[in-house]
Amino acid sequence: MERQEILDGLIEVLKTIRTIDPERLVGVTEETDFLTDLSTPSTELINIAAKVEHKFDIEFDDDDIDHMGSKVKDIIDLIIMVKARGENE
């Protein structure tokens, strides 16, 4: 799965998060920060992670969530890592 595909899917997920202003999702890039650029409450990141798991049919470990950064690229990297880990099991 390409990074752009993941980014597009992630934006679909973010459109379902009521605390994120949809106008802020225009022009989201891998460098977009959830906390500063999208004004996402830090507590909402867990909800986003859960929706991402469902969207991409993956399951994050607790350690994955603990080490997730606040930028879009961090969650894309995490999705790629978890998918690769699943393929190797």
CNS distance restraints for C-alpha pairs under 8 A (distance, minus, plus):
assign (resid   1 and name CA) (resid   5 and name CA) 6.59 0.50 0.50
assign (resid   1 and name CA) (resid   6 and name CA) 7.08 0.50 0.50
assign (resid   1 and name CA) (resid  80 and name CA) 7.95 0.50 0.50
assign (resid   2 and name CA) (resid   6 and name CA) 6.46 0.50 0.50
assign (resid   3 and name CA) (resid   7 and name CA) 6.09 0.50 0.50
assign (resid   3 and name CA) (resid  76 and name CA) 6.89 0.50 0.50
assign (resid   4 and name CA) (resid   8 and name CA) 6.10 0.50 0.50
assign (resid   5 and name CA) (resid   9 and name CA) 6.21 0.50 0.50
assign (resid   6 and name CA) (resid  10 and name CA) 5.98 0.50 0.50
assign (resid   6 and name CA) (resid  76 and name CA) 6.51 0.50 0.50
assign (resid   7 and name CA) (resid  11 and name CA) 6.17 0.50 0.50
assign (resid   7 and name CA) (resid  29 and name CA) 7.79 0.50 0.50
assign (resid   7 and name CA) (resid  30 and name CA) 7.57 0.50 0.50
assign (resid   7 and name CA) (resid  72 and name CA) 7.91 0.50 0.50
assign (resid   7 and name CA) (resid  76 and name CA) 7.00 0.50 0.50
assign (resid   8 and name CA) (resid  12 and name CA) 6.42 0.50 0.50
assign (resid   9 and name CA) (resid  13 and name CA) 6.42 0.50 0.50
assign (resid   9 and name CA) (resid  55 and name CA) 7.49 0.50 0.50
assign (resid  10 and name CA) (resid  14 and name CA) 6.19 0.50 0.50
assign (resid  10 and name CA) (resid  52 and name CA) 6.93 0.50 0.50
assign (resid  11 and name CA) (resid  15 and name CA) 6.21 0.50 0.50
assign (resid  11 and name CA) (resid  25 and name CA) 7.06 0.50 0.50
assign (resid  11 and name CA) (resid  28 and name CA) 7.82 0.50 0.50
assign (resid  12 and name CA) (resid  16 and name CA) 7.06 0.50 0.50
assign (resid  13 and name CA) (resid  17 and name CA) 7.11 0.50 0.50
assign (resid  13 and name CA) (resid  48 and name CA) 7.36 0.50 0.50
assign (resid  13 and name CA) (resid  51 and name CA) 6.59 0.50 0.50
assign (resid  13 and name CA) (resid  52 and name CA) 6.75 0.50 0.50
assign (resid  13 and name CA) (resid  55 and name CA) 7.48 0.50 0.50
assign (resid  14 and name CA) (resid  20 and name CA) 7.15 0.50 0.50
assign (resid  14 and name CA) (resid  25 and name CA) 7.80 0.50 0.50
assign (resid  14 and name CA) (resid  48 and name CA) 7.25 0.50 0.50
assign (resid  15 and name CA) (resid  20 and name CA) 7.40 0.50 0.50
assign (resid  15 and name CA) (resid  22 and name CA) 6.19 0.50 0.50
assign (resid  15 and name CA) (resid  25 and name CA) 7.65 0.50 0.50
assign (resid  17 and name CA) (resid  48 and name CA) 7.51 0.50 0.50
assign (resid  19 and name CA) (resid  40 and name CA) 6.56 0.50 0.50
assign (resid  19 and name CA) (resid  41 and name CA) 7.67 0.50 0.50
assign (resid  19 and name CA) (resid  44 and name CA) 7.97 0.50 0.50
assign (resid  20 and name CA) (resid  24 and name CA) 7.40 0.50 0.50
assign (resid  20 and name CA) (resid  38 and name CA) 6.36 0.50 0.50
assign (resid  20 and name CA) (resid  39 and name CA) 6.97 0.50 0.50
assign (resid  20 and name CA) (resid  40 and name CA) 6.12 0.50 0.50
assign (resid  21 and name CA) (resid  25 and name CA) 7.29 0.50 0.50
assign (resid  21 and name CA) (resid  38 and name CA) 7.38 0.50 0.50
assign (resid  22 and name CA) (resid  26 and name CA) 7.48 0.50 0.50
assign (resid  24 and name CA) (resid  28 and name CA) 7.65 0.50 0.50
assign (resid  24 and name CA) (resid  37 and name CA) 7.64 0.50 0.50
assign (resid  24 and name CA) (resid  38 and name CA) 5.98 0.50 0.50
assign (resid  25 and name CA) (resid  38 and name CA) 7.50 0.50 0.50
assign (resid  28 and name CA) (resid  32 and name CA) 5.86 0.50 0.50
assign (resid  29 and name CA) (resid  72 and name CA) 7.05 0.50 0.50
assign (resid  30 and name CA) (resid  71 and name CA) 6.85 0.50 0.50
assign (resid  30 and name CA) (resid  72 and name CA) 4.79 0.50 0.50
assign (resid  30 and name CA) (resid  73 and name CA) 4.38 0.50 0.50
assign (resid  30 and name CA) (resid  76 and name CA) 7.97 0.50 0.50
assign (resid  31 and name CA) (resid  71 and name CA) 5.97 0.50 0.50
assign (resid  31 and name CA) (resid  72 and name CA) 6.14 0.50 0.50
assign (resid  31 and name CA) (resid  73 and name CA) 6.24 0.50 0.50
assign (resid  32 and name CA) (resid  37 and name CA) 6.09 0.50 0.50
assign (resid  32 and name CA) (resid  38 and name CA) 7.71 0.50 0.50
assign (resid  32 and name CA) (resid  71 and name CA) 5.61 0.50 0.50
assign (resid  32 and name CA) (resid  72 and name CA) 5.64 0.50 0.50
assign (resid  32 and name CA) (resid  73 and name CA) 7.86 0.50 0.50
assign (resid  33 and name CA) (resid  37 and name CA) 5.11 0.50 0.50
assign (resid  33 and name CA) (resid  38 and name CA) 6.63 0.50 0.50
assign (resid  33 and name CA) (resid  70 and name CA) 5.58 0.50 0.50
assign (resid  33 and name CA) (resid  71 and name CA) 4.17 0.50 0.50
assign (resid  33 and name CA) (resid  72 and name CA) 6.20 0.50 0.50
assign (resid  34 and name CA) (resid  38 and name CA) 4.97 0.50 0.50
assign (resid  34 and name CA) (resid  39 and name CA) 6.37 0.50 0.50
assign (resid  34 and name CA) (resid  40 and name CA) 5.46 0.50 0.50
assign (resid  34 and name CA) (resid  70 and name CA) 5.51 0.50 0.50
assign (resid  34 and name CA) (resid  71 and name CA) 5.85 0.50 0.50
assign (resid  34 and name CA) (resid  72 and name CA) 6.93 0.50 0.50
assign (resid  35 and name CA) (resid  39 and name CA) 4.89 0.50 0.50
assign (resid  35 and name CA) (resid  40 and name CA) 4.83 0.50 0.50
assign (resid  35 and name CA) (resid  41 and name CA) 6.45 0.50 0.50
assign (resid  35 and name CA) (resid  42 and name CA) 6.64 0.50 0.50
assign (resid  35 and name CA) (resid  70 and name CA) 6.46 0.50 0.50
assign (resid  36 and name CA) (resid  40 and name CA) 7.41 0.50 0.50
assign (resid  40 and name CA) (resid  44 and name CA) 6.53 0.50 0.50
assign (resid  40 and name CA) (resid  45 and name CA) 7.57 0.50 0.50
assign (resid  41 and name CA) (resid  45 and name CA) 7.28 0.50 0.50
assign (resid  43 and name CA) (resid  47 and name CA) 7.68 0.50 0.50
assign (resid  44 and name CA) (resid  48 and name CA) 6.30 0.50 0.50
assign (resid  45 and name CA) (resid  49 and name CA) 6.07 0.50 0.50
assign (resid  46 and name CA) (resid  50 and name CA) 6.25 0.50 0.50
assign (resid  46 and name CA) (resid  65 and name CA) 7.81 0.50 0.50
assign (resid  47 and name CA) (resid  51 and name CA) 6.29 0.50 0.50
assign (resid  48 and name CA) (resid  52 and name CA) 6.05 0.50 0.50
assign (resid  49 and name CA) (resid  53 and name CA) 6.19 0.50 0.50
assign (resid  49 and name CA) (resid  65 and name CA) 7.69 0.50 0.50
assign (resid  50 and name CA) (resid  54 and name CA) 6.48 0.50 0.50
assign (resid  51 and name CA) (resid  55 and name CA) 6.08 0.50 0.50
assign (resid  52 and name CA) (resid  56 and name CA) 5.98 0.50 0.50
assign (resid  52 and name CA) (resid  57 and name CA) 7.99 0.50 0.50
assign (resid  52 and name CA) (resid  58 and name CA) 7.96 0.50 0.50
assign (resid  53 and name CA) (resid  57 and name CA) 5.52 0.50 0.50
assign (resid  53 and name CA) (resid  58 and name CA) 4.82 0.50 0.50
assign (resid  53 and name CA) (resid  59 and name CA) 5.49 0.50 0.50
assign (resid  53 and name CA) (resid  60 and name CA) 7.01 0.50 0.50
assign (resid  54 and name CA) (resid  58 and name CA) 6.78 0.50 0.50
assign (resid  56 and name CA) (resid  79 and name CA) 7.90 0.50 0.50
assign (resid  58 and name CA) (resid  79 and name CA) 7.71 0.50 0.50
assign (resid  58 and name CA) (resid  82 and name CA) 6.90 0.50 0.50
assign (resid  58 and name CA) (resid  83 and name CA) 6.73 0.50 0.50
assign (resid  59 and name CA) (resid  82 and name CA) 7.36 0.50 0.50
assign (resid  60 and name CA) (resid  64 and name CA) 5.81 0.50 0.50
assign (resid  60 and name CA) (resid  65 and name CA) 6.76 0.50 0.50
assign (resid  60 and name CA) (resid  82 and name CA) 6.86 0.50 0.50
assign (resid  61 and name CA) (resid  65 and name CA) 6.70 0.50 0.50
assign (resid  62 and name CA) (resid  66 and name CA) 6.22 0.50 0.50
assign (resid  63 and name CA) (resid  67 and name CA) 6.19 0.50 0.50
assign (resid  64 and name CA) (resid  68 and name CA) 6.14 0.50 0.50
assign (resid  64 and name CA) (resid  78 and name CA) 7.23 0.50 0.50
assign (resid  68 and name CA) (resid  74 and name CA) 6.18 0.50 0.50
assign (resid  68 and name CA) (resid  75 and name CA) 6.59 0.50 0.50
assign (resid  68 and name CA) (resid  78 and name CA) 7.36 0.50 0.50
assign (resid  69 and name CA) (resid  74 and name CA) 5.38 0.50 0.50
assign (resid  69 and name CA) (resid  75 and name CA) 7.29 0.50 0.50
assign (resid  70 and name CA) (resid  74 and name CA) 6.74 0.50 0.50
assign (resid  70 and name CA) (resid  75 and name CA) 7.96 0.50 0.50
assign (resid  71 and name CA) (resid  75 and name CA) 7.06 0.50 0.50
assign (resid  72 and name CA) (resid  76 and name CA) 6.37 0.50 0.50
assign (resid  73 and name CA) (resid  77 and name CA) 6.01 0.50 0.50
assign (resid  74 and name CA) (resid  78 and name CA) 6.17 0.50 0.50
assign (resid  75 and name CA) (resid  79 and name CA) 6.10 0.50 0.50
assign (resid  76 and name CA) (resid  80 and name CA) 6.28 0.50 0.50
assign (resid  77 and name CA) (resid  81 and name CA) 6.10 0.50 0.50
assign (resid  78 and name CA) (resid  82 and name CA) 6.10 0.50 0.50
assign (resid  79 and name CA) (resid  83 and name CA) 6.08 0.50 0.50
assign (resid  80 and name CA) (resid  84 and name CA) 6.11 0.50 0.50
assign (resid  81 and name CA) (resid  85 and name CA) 6.07 0.50 0.50
assign (resid  82 and name CA) (resid  86 and name CA) 6.11 0.50 0.50
assign (resid  83 and name CA) (resid  87 and name CA) 6.32 0.50 0.50
assign (resid  84 and name CA) (resid  88 and name CA) 6.39 0.50 0.50
assign (resid  85 and name CA) (resid  89 and name CA) 6.53 0.50 0.50
